[in-house]
Amino acid sequence: MTDNVLHNEKAILRQVALGDEQAYKELFVHYWGRVYSIALLFAKVPEVAEDAAQDVFAQLWVKRELLINVLDFRSYLYTTAKNLIYNKLRTRIYAGEFNDYLQEYFADPSSGPQTQLEIKEAGRIVEEGIRTLTPQQEKVFRLSRFQGLSHEEIAQQTGLSKRTVKNYMVSAILTLRKYLEQHPDSFPIFLWIILFL
């Protein structure tokens, strides 16, 4: 695959939008490497990246009618890939697979000194964000995200109602998300967001 824009791309996108499988195949062959690279950048695990890249192209086909209105296909492809990999990683967290993912990520030889510095900086930024919470929000958030307690367990430990615990968590997450959005370009920040939020 080349990084260049596909020759006659707009015409090919129109054909795909109309259901032309040959045009879709051409799009797939040309952009597979780029999409896989984007997915691997975020996922760091080849199997997850390959699944995500396949999902991107499956979604392109399912929503092919939308391609007729796409002005910048490379940006559209990047955004689609990024969103799908975020969702895939979130799913892995909720499926209890995130510890395995983190071990694979941090064992990656490409996680050199620069990556470690970024991770340290991400941790610092997240900690700063947590300190902006009210004392009750911070307490509930830490019990939930750092100690892994359920809302019911937090309620028992703090003497708060489950509803109050939930309200504190929701407001803490909204506050933290807003704070972390000020640092959108850092991949480690993304890791912290999906781990904690």
Secondary structure, DSSP 8 states (H G I E B T S, - for coil): --SS--TTHHHHHHHHHTT-HHHHHHHHHHHHHHHHHHHHHHH--HHHHHHHHHHHHHHHHHTGGGGGG-S-HHHHHHHHHHHHHHHHHHHHHHTT-HHHHHHHHHH-TT--HHHHHHHHHHHHHHHHHHHTS-HHHHHHHHHHHTT---HHHHHHHH---HHHHHHHHHHHHHHHHHHHTT-TT-HHHHHHHHHH-
